[in-house]
Amino acid sequence: MDPAEERLLAETEKWLSRLEEKAASMKALKKSKELDNSMENISAYIEDCRHFLSQKDYINAFEAVVYAWGILETLERLKLIECKKGT
């Protein structure tokens, strides 16, 4: 593995671990089908990331974890979900 791949793998694993911890504490602050779908998408992107890592497809793995973070942080900023402090 070249140094760029090693760095990409390390960053992906670091952010995936943090995301999984934070996503595990997600709590919806309102009820809606759209919000449920968005929360399911976070879980789906986490699964996609794990799949891509198992295939050694580090670019798509990183992309999946970044998408999931984007959805989670957007839902937090819109005050549609809350996550445990410290995650």
Backbone as XML, in Angstrom:
<?xml version="1.0"?>
<chain id="A" units="angstrom">
  <residue number="1" name="MET">
    <atom name="N" x="0.861" y="-1.181" z="0.000"/>
    <atom name="CA" x="0.000" y="0.000" z="0.000"/>
    <atom name="C" x="0.900" y="1.235" z="0.000"/>
  </residue>
  <residue number="2" name="ASP">
    <atom name="N" x="0.585" y="2.167" z="-0.866"/>
    <atom name="CA" x="1.404" y="3.383" z="-0.916"/>
    <atom name="C" x="0.992" y="4.330" z="0.217"/>
  </residue>
  <residue number="3" name="PRO">
    <atom name="N" x="1.837" y="5.339" z="0.499"/>
    <atom name="CA" x="1.559" y="6.242" z="1.624"/>
    <atom name="C" x="0.220" y="6.976" z="1.520"/>
  </residue>
  <residue number="4" name="ALA">
    <atom name="N" x="-0.195" y="7.333" z="0.314"/>
    <atom name="CA" x="-1.481" y="8.022" z="0.150"/>
    <atom name="C" x="-2.633" y="7.106" z="0.540"/>
  </residue>
  <residue number="5" name="GLU">
    <atom name="N" x="-2.567" y="5.842" z="0.130"/>
    <atom name="CA" x="-3.609" y="4.874" z="0.498"/>
    <atom name="C" x="-3.634" y="4.651" z="2.005"/>
  </residue>
  <residue number="6" name="GLU">
    <atom name="N" x="-2.461" y="4.555" z="2.603"/>
    <atom name="CA" x="-2.375" y="4.366" z="4.053"/>
    <atom name="C" x="-3.033" y="5.526" z="4.794"/>
  </residue>
  <residue number="7" name="ARG">
    <atom name="N" x="-2.755" y="6.732" z="4.334"/>
    <atom name="CA" x="-3.332" y="7.913" z="4.985"/>
    <atom name="C" x="-4.849" y="7.944" z="4.791"/>
  </residue>
  <residue number="8" name="LEU">
    <atom name="N" x="-5.305" y="7.644" z="3.584"/>
    <atom name="CA" x="-6.735" y="7.622" z="3.296"/>
    <atom name="C" x="-7.440" y="6.568" z="4.151"/>
  </residue>
  <residue number="9" name="LEU">
    <atom name="N" x="-6.847" y="5.399" z="4.266"/>
    <atom name="CA" x="-7.414" y="4.338" z="5.100"/>
    <atom name="C" x="-7.475" y="4.773" z="6.559"/>
  </residue>
  <residue number="10" name="ALA">
    <atom name="N" x="-6.399" y="5.351" z="7.066"/>
    <atom name="CA" x="-6.360" y="5.782" z="8.463"/>
    <atom name="C" x="-7.411" y="6.856" z="8.748"/>
  </residue>
  <residue number="11" name="GLU">
    <atom name="N" x="-7.542" y="7.824" z="7.864"/>
    <atom name="CA" x="-8.535" y="8.883" z="8.045"/>
    <atom name="C" x="-9.952" y="8.320" z="7.979"/>
  </residue>
  <residue number="12" name="THR">
    <atom name="N" x="-10.191" y="7.422" z="7.036"/>
    <atom name="CA" x="-11.517" y="6.825" z="6.900"/>
    <atom name="C" x="-11.885" y="6.049" z="8.154"/>
  </residue>
  <residue number="13" name="GLU">
    <atom name="N" x="-10.972" y="5.227" z="8.643"/>
    <atom name="CA" x="-11.247" y="4.441" z="9.850"/>
    <atom name="C" x="-11.463" y="5.337" z="11.062"/>
  </residue>
  <residue number="14" name="LYS">
    <atom name="N" x="-10.685" y="6.412" z="11.170"/>
    <atom name="CA" x="-10.838" y="7.335" z="12.296"/>
    <atom name="C" x="-12.231" y="7.972" z="12.279"/>
  </residue>
  <residue number="15" name="TRP">
    <atom name="N" x="-12.636" y="8.508" z="11.125"/>
    <atom name="CA" x="-13.920" y="9.194" z="11.040"/>
    <atom name="C" x="-15.090" y="8.228" z="11.084"/>
  </residue>
  <residue number="16" name="LEU">
    <atom name="N" x="-14.906" y="7.018" z="10.567"/>
    <atom name="CA" x="-15.959" y="6.009" z="10.650"/>
    <atom name="C" x="-16.219" y="5.639" z="12.107"/>
  </residue>
  <residue number="17" name="SER">
    <atom name="N" x="-15.166" y="5.457" z="12.871"/>
    <atom name="CA" x="-15.313" y="5.114" z="14.288"/>
    <atom name="C" x="-16.060" y="6.208" z="15.039"/>
  </residue>
  <residue number="18" name="ARG">
    <atom name="N" x="-15.688" y="7.449" z="14.804"/>
    <atom name="CA" x="-16.356" y="8.572" z="15.464"/>
    <atom name="C" x="-17.819" y="8.681" z="15.034"/>
  </residue>
  <residue number="19" name="LEU">
    <atom name="N" x="-18.044" y="8.465" z="13.747"/>
    <atom name="CA" x="-19.408" y="8.536" z="13.225"/>
    <atom name="C" x="-20.292" y="7.448" z="13.817"/>
  </residue>
  <residue number="20" name="GLU">
    <atom name="N" x="-19.779" y="6.230" z="13.883"/>
    <atom name="CA" x="-20.569" y="5.130" z="14.437"/>
    <atom name="C" x="-20.948" y="5.411" z="15.883"/>
  </residue>
  <residue number="21" name="GLU">
    <atom name="N" x="-20.019" y="5.963" z="16.640"/>
    <atom name="CA" x="-20.299" y="6.290" z="18.040"/>
    <atom name="C" x="-21.380" y="7.372" z="18.132"/>
  </residue>
  <residue number="22" name="LYS">
    <atom name="N" x="-21.236" y="8.399" z="17.313"/>
    <atom name="CA" x="-22.200" y="9.500" z="17.353"/>
    <atom name="C" x="-23.564" y="9.049" z="16.833"/>
  </residue>
  <residue number="23" name="ALA">
    <atom name="N" x="-23.571" y="8.292" z="15.746"/>
    <atom name="CA" x="-24.839" y="7.831" z="15.163"/>
    <atom name="C" x="-25.595" y="6.910" z="16.115"/>
  </residue>
  <residue number="24" name="ALA">
    <atom name="N" x="-24.870" y="6.166" z="16.925"/>
    <atom name="CA" x="-25.512" y="5.259" z="17.883"/>
    <atom name="C" x="-26.324" y="6.026" z="18.924"/>
  </residue>
  <residue number="25" name="SER">
    <atom name="N" x="-25.985" y="7.299" z="19.126"/>
    <atom name="CA" x="-26.702" y="8.093" z="20.129"/>
    <atom name="C" x="-27.732" y="9.034" z="19.492"/>
  </residue>
  <residue number="26" name="MET">
    <atom name="N" x="-27.958" y="8.935" z="18.185"/>
    <atom name="CA" x="-28.913" y="9.816" z="17.499"/>
    <atom name="C" x="-30.318" y="9.646" z="18.049"/>
  </residue>
  <residue number="27" name="LYS">
    <atom name="N" x="-30.967" y="10.787" z="18.229"/>
    <atom name="CA" x="-32.358" y="10.768" z="18.685"/>
    <atom name="C" x="-33.121" y="11.801" z="17.861"/>
  </residue>
  <residue number="28" name="ALA">
    <atom name="N" x="-34.191" y="11.360" z="17.216"/>
    <atom name="CA" x="-35.018" y="12.268" z="16.438"/>
    <atom name="C" x="-35.766" y="13.207" z="17.366"/>
  </residue>
  <residue number="29" name="LEU">
    <atom name="N" x="-35.837" y="14.474" z="17.005"/>
    <atom name="CA" x="-36.547" y="15.463" z="17.823"/>
    <atom name="C" x="-37.933" y="15.770" z="17.283"/>
  </residue>
  <residue number="30" name="LYS">
    <atom name="N" x="-38.264" y="15.165" z="16.150"/>
    <atom name="CA" x="-39.611" y="15.276" z="15.613"/>
    <atom name="C" x="-39.888" y="14.025" z="14.805"/>
  </residue>
  <residue number="31" name="LYS">
    <atom name="N" x="-41.136" y="13.826" z="14.474"/>
    <atom name="CA" x="-41.530" y="12.650" z="13.686"/>
    <atom name="C" x="-41.826" y="13.077" z="12.266"/>
  </residue>
  <residue number="32" name="SER">
    <atom name="N" x="-41.139" y="12.444" z="11.322"/>
    <atom name="CA" x="-41.489" y="12.629" z="9.916"/>
    <atom name="C" x="-40.841" y="11.511" z="9.115"/>
  </residue>
  <residue number="33" name="LYS">
    <atom name="N" x="-41.491" y="11.155" z="8.044"/>
    <atom name="CA" x="-40.971" y="10.116" z="7.165"/>
    <atom name="C" x="-39.643" y="10.562" z="6.553"/>
  </residue>
  <residue number="34" name="GLU">
    <atom name="N" x="-39.538" y="11.837" z="6.191"/>
    <atom name="CA" x="-38.311" y="12.366" z="5.592"/>
    <atom name="C" x="-37.135" y="12.271" z="6.568"/>
  </residue>
  <residue number="35" name="LEU">
    <atom name="N" x="-37.390" y="12.596" z="7.826"/>
    <atom name="CA" x="-36.335" y="12.503" z="8.832"/>
    <atom name="C" x="-35.932" y="11.048" z="9.040"/>
  </residue>
  <residue number="36" name="ASP">
    <atom name="N" x="-36.907" y="10.151" z="9.120"/>
    <atom name="CA" x="-36.599" y="8.722" z="9.244"/>
    <atom name="C" x="-35.736" y="8.259" z="8.080"/>
  </residue>
  <residue number="37" name="ASN">
    <atom name="N" x="-36.082" y="8.695" z="6.859"/>
    <atom name="CA" x="-35.300" y="8.315" z="5.678"/>
    <atom name="C" x="-33.877" y="8.850" z="5.760"/>
  </residue>
  <residue number="38" name="SER">
    <atom name="N" x="-33.730" y="10.076" z="6.221"/>
    <atom name="CA" x="-32.393" y="10.664" z="6.342"/>
    <atom name="C" x="-31.550" y="9.914" z="7.371"/>
  </residue>
  <residue number="39" name="MET">
    <atom name="N" x="-32.163" y="9.532" z="8.471"/>
    <atom name="CA" x="-31.437" y="8.776" z="9.491"/>
    <atom name="C" x="-31.064" y="7.384" z="8.961"/>
  </residue>
  <residue number="40" name="GLU">
    <atom name="N" x="-31.954" y="6.792" z="8.193"/>
    <atom name="CA" x="-31.636" y="5.497" z="7.561"/>
    <atom name="C" x="-30.488" y="5.646" z="6.572"/>
  </residue>
  <residue number="41" name="ASN">
    <atom name="N" x="-30.441" y="6.777" z="5.876"/>
    <atom name="CA" x="-29.346" y="7.011" z="4.935"/>
    <atom name="C" x="-27.999" y="7.074" z="5.646"/>
  </residue>
  <residue number="42" name="ILE">
    <atom name="N" x="-27.971" y="7.650" z="6.829"/>
    <atom name="CA" x="-26.721" y="7.677" z="7.597"/>
    <atom name="C" x="-26.256" y="6.246" z="7.844"/>
  </residue>
  <residue number="43" name="SER">
    <atom name="N" x="-27.163" y="5.400" z="8.305"/>
    <atom name="CA" x="-26.816" y="3.996" z="8.553"/>
    <atom name="C" x="-26.389" y="3.290" z="7.270"/>
  </residue>
  <residue number="44" name="ALA">
    <atom name="N" x="-27.069" y="3.578" z="6.168"/>
    <atom name="CA" x="-26.724" y="2.944" z="4.897"/>
    <atom name="C" x="-25.331" y="3.356" z="4.440"/>
  </residue>
  <residue number="45" name="TYR">
    <atom name="N" x="-24.987" y="4.641" z="4.595"/>
    <atom name="CA" x="-23.651" y="5.085" z="4.209"/>
    <atom name="C" x="-22.576" y="4.471" z="5.106"/>
  </residue>
  <residue number="46" name="ILE">
    <atom name="N" x="-22.891" y="4.265" z="6.376"/>
    <atom name="CA" x="-21.942" y="3.587" z="7.264"/>
    <atom name="C" x="-21.703" y="2.163" z="6.764"/>
  </residue>
  <residue number="47" name="GLU">
    <atom name="N" x="-22.780" y="1.473" z="6.410"/>
    <atom name="CA" x="-22.646" y="0.112" z="5.865"/>
    <atom name="C" x="-21.867" y="0.125" z="4.553"/>
  </residue>
  <residue number="48" name="ASP">
    <atom name="N" x="-22.153" y="1.108" z="3.702"/>
    <atom name="CA" x="-21.423" y="1.224" z="2.437"/>
    <atom name="C" x="-19.936" y="1.419" z="2.692"/>
  </residue>
  <residue number="49" name="CYS">
    <atom name="N" x="-19.617" y="2.270" z="3.646"/>
    <atom name="CA" x="-18.218" y="2.519" z="3.983"/>
    <atom name="C" x="-17.529" y="1.229" z="4.395"/>
  </residue>
  <residue number="50" name="ARG">
    <atom name="N" x="-18.165" y="0.477" z="5.272"/>
    <atom name="CA" x="-17.597" y="-0.814" z="5.714"/>
    <atom name="C" x="-17.395" y="-1.755" z="4.520"/>
  </residue>
  <residue number="51" name="HIS">
    <atom name="N" x="-18.383" y="-1.801" z="3.622"/>
    <atom name="CA" x="-18.277" y="-2.653" z="2.431"/>
    <atom name="C" x="-17.079" y="-2.226" z="1.577"/>
  </residue>
  <residue number="52" name="PHE">
    <atom name="N" x="-16.985" y="-0.935" z="1.298"/>
    <atom name="CA" x="-15.881" y="-0.458" z="0.469"/>
    <atom name="C" x="-14.529" y="-0.723" z="1.130"/>
  </residue>
  <residue number="53" name="LEU">
    <atom name="N" x="-14.459" y="-0.576" z="2.441"/>
    <atom name="CA" x="-13.206" y="-0.892" z="3.141"/>
    <atom name="C" x="-12.847" y="-2.362" z="2.954"/>
  </residue>
  <residue number="54" name="SER">
    <atom name="N" x="-13.839" y="-3.236" z="3.039"/>
    <atom name="CA" x="-13.561" y="-4.674" z="2.877"/>
    <atom name="C" x="-13.083" y="-4.995" z="1.458"/>
  </residue>
  <residue number="55" name="GLN">
    <atom name="N" x="-13.467" y="-4.144" z="0.498"/>
    <atom name="CA" x="-13.046" y="-4.339" z="-0.897"/>
    <atom name="C" x="-11.753" y="-3.570" z="-1.214"/>
  </residue>
  <residue number="56" name="LYS">
    <atom name="N" x="-11.207" y="-2.904" z="-0.196"/>
    <atom name="CA" x="-10.012" y="-2.074" z="-0.351"/>
    <atom name="C" x="-10.232" y="-0.922" z="-1.346"/>
  </residue>
  <residue number="57" name="ASP">
    <atom name="N" x="-11.472" y="-0.465" z="-1.410"/>
    <atom name="CA" x="-11.858" y="0.674" z="-2.245"/>
    <atom name="C" x="-11.900" y="1.895" z="-1.329"/>
  </residue>
  <residue number="58" name="TYR">
    <atom name="N" x="-10.716" y="2.445" z="-1.049"/>
    <atom name="CA" x="-10.586" y="3.464" z="-0.022"/>
    <atom name="C" x="-11.189" y="4.811" z="-0.428"/>
  </residue>
  <residue number="59" name="ILE">
    <atom name="N" x="-11.207" y="5.115" z="-1.690"/>
    <atom name="CA" x="-11.794" y="6.382" z="-2.123"/>
    <atom name="C" x="-13.303" y="6.378" z="-1.883"/>
  </residue>
  <residue number="60" name="ASN">
    <atom name="N" x="-13.981" y="5.331" z="-2.325"/>
    <atom name="CA" x="-15.432" y="5.265" z="-2.097"/>
    <atom name="C" x="-15.774" y="5.099" z="-0.629"/>
  </residue>
  <residue number="61" name="ALA">
    <atom name="N" x="-14.922" y="4.431" z="0.134"/>
    <atom name="CA" x="-15.150" y="4.302" z="1.578"/>
    <atom name="C" x="-15.098" y="5.673" z="2.238"/>
  </residue>
  <residue number="62" name="PHE">
    <atom name="N" x="-14.094" y="6.458" z="1.880"/>
    <atom name="CA" x="-13.971" y="7.802" z="2.445"/>
    <atom name="C" x="-15.158" y="8.660" z="2.028"/>
  </residue>
  <residue number="63" name="GLU">
    <atom name="N" x="-15.532" y="8.556" z="0.775"/>
    <atom name="CA" x="-16.676" y="9.315" z="0.265"/>
    <atom name="C" x="-17.951" y="8.969" z="1.054"/>
  </residue>
  <residue number="64" name="ALA">
    <atom name="N" x="-18.172" y="7.707" z="1.320"/>
    <atom name="CA" x="-19.372" y="7.279" z="2.053"/>
    <atom name="C" x="-19.380" y="7.840" z="3.470"/>
  </residue>
  <residue number="65" name="VAL">
    <atom name="N" x="-18.243" y="7.811" z="4.148"/>
    <atom name="CA" x="-18.208" y="8.321" z="5.526"/>
    <atom name="C" x="-18.414" y="9.837" z="5.535"/>
  </residue>
  <residue number="66" name="VAL">
    <atom name="N" x="-17.889" y="10.526" z="4.530"/>
    <atom name="CA" x="-18.077" y="11.972" z="4.447"/>
    <atom name="C" x="-19.547" y="12.316" z="4.187"/>
  </residue>
  <residue number="67" name="TYR">
    <atom name="N" x="-20.198" y="11.577" z="3.297"/>
    <atom name="CA" x="-21.631" y="11.798" z="3.045"/>
    <atom name="C" x="-22.436" y="11.613" z="4.327"/>
  </residue>
  <residue number="68" name="ALA">
    <atom name="N" x="-22.156" y="10.536" z="5.044"/>
    <atom name="CA" x="-22.894" y="10.260" z="6.275"/>
    <atom name="C" x="-22.703" y="11.382" z="7.293"/>
  </residue>
  <residue number="69" name="TRP">
    <atom name="N" x="-21.464" y="11.852" z="7.459"/>
    <atom name="CA" x="-21.200" y="12.967" z="8.369"/>
    <atom name="C" x="-21.978" y="14.197" z="7.946"/>
  </residue>
  <residue number="70" name="GLY">
    <atom name="N" x="-22.018" y="14.452" z="6.644"/>
    <atom name="CA" x="-22.742" y="15.621" z="6.156"/>
    <atom name="C" x="-24.219" y="15.573" z="6.495"/>
  </residue>
  <residue number="71" name="ILE">
    <atom name="N" x="-24.820" y="14.417" z="6.328"/>
    <atom name="CA" x="-26.241" y="14.275" z="6.658"/>
    <atom name="C" x="-26.447" y="14.463" z="8.156"/>
  </residue>
  <residue number="72" name="LEU">
    <atom name="N" x="-25.633" y="13.787" z="8.957"/>
    <atom name="CA" x="-25.782" y="13.867" z="10.408"/>
    <atom name="C" x="-25.625" y="15.305" z="10.904"/>
  </residue>
  <residue number="73" name="GLU">
    <atom name="N" x="-24.584" y="15.985" z="10.456"/>
    <atom name="CA" x="-24.361" y="17.352" z="10.928"/>
    <atom name="C" x="-25.447" y="18.305" z="10.447"/>
  </residue>
  <residue number="74" name="THR">
    <atom name="N" x="-25.961" y="18.092" z="9.257"/>
    <atom name="CA" x="-27.059" y="18.925" z="8.760"/>
    <atom name="C" x="-28.305" y="18.736" z="9.622"/>
  </residue>
  <residue number="75" name="LEU">
    <atom name="N" x="-28.635" y="17.483" z="9.940"/>
    <atom name="CA" x="-29.801" y="17.225" z="10.788"/>
    <atom name="C" x="-29.630" y="17.841" z="12.176"/>
  </residue>
  <residue number="76" name="GLU">
    <atom name="N" x="-28.401" y="17.786" z="12.702"/>
    <atom name="CA" x="-28.141" y="18.421" z="14.002"/>
    <atom name="C" x="-28.327" y="19.934" z="13.918"/>
  </residue>
  <residue number="77" name="ARG">
    <atom name="N" x="-27.747" y="20.551" z="12.902"/>
    <atom name="CA" x="-27.831" y="22.012" z="12.773"/>
    <atom name="C" x="-29.262" y="22.492" z="12.576"/>
  </residue>
  <residue number="78" name="LEU">
    <atom name="N" x="-30.065" y="21.671" z="11.924"/>
    <atom name="CA" x="-31.473" y="22.009" z="11.730"/>
    <atom name="C" x="-32.315" y="21.678" z="12.959"/>
  </residue>
  <residue number="79" name="LYS">
    <atom name="N" x="-31.639" y="21.148" z="13.977"/>
    <atom name="CA" x="-32.297" y="20.758" z="15.238"/>
    <atom name="C" x="-33.400" y="19.736" z="15.012"/>
  </residue>
  <residue number="80" name="LEU">
    <atom name="N" x="-33.116" y="18.781" z="14.108"/>
    <atom name="CA" x="-34.036" y="17.695" z="13.848"/>
    <atom name="C" x="-33.635" y="16.432" z="14.621"/>
  </residue>
  <residue number="81" name="ILE">
    <atom name="N" x="-32.358" y="16.363" z="14.986"/>
    <atom name="CA" x="-31.861" y="15.261" z="15.813"/>
    <atom name="C" x="-30.928" y="15.840" z="16.871"/>
  </residue>
  <residue number="82" name="GLU">
    <atom name="N" x="-30.683" y="15.032" z="17.873"/>
    <atom name="CA" x="-29.643" y="15.358" z="18.843"/>
    <atom name="C" x="-28.827" y="14.094" z="19.076"/>
  </residue>
  <residue number="83" name="CYS">
    <atom name="N" x="-27.568" y="14.319" z="19.401"/>
    <atom name="CA" x="-26.658" y="13.224" z="19.715"/>
    <atom name="C" x="-26.045" y="13.498" z="21.076"/>
  </residue>
  <residue number="84" name="LYS">
    <atom name="N" x="-25.633" y="12.445" z="21.728"/>
    <atom name="CA" x="-25.010" y="12.581" z="23.038"/>
    <atom name="C" x="-23.839" y="13.557" z="22.972"/>
  </residue>
  <residue number="85" name="LYS">
    <atom name="N" x="-23.688" y="14.363" z="23.992"/>
    <atom name="CA" x="-22.537" y="15.265" z="24.089"/>
    <atom name="C" x="-21.266" y="14.455" z="24.216"/>
  </residue>
  <residue number="86" name="GLY">
    <atom name="N" x="-20.166" y="15.013" z="23.718"/>
    <atom name="CA" x="-18.879" y="14.348" z="23.839"/>
    <atom name="C" x="-18.606" y="13.345" z="22.734"/>
  </residue>
  <residue number="87" name="THR">
    <atom name="N" x="-19.518" y="13.199" z="21.783"/>
    <atom name="CA" x="-19.262" y="12.303" z="20.658"/>
    <atom name="C" x="-19.005" y="13.101" z="19.417"/>
  </residue>
</chain>
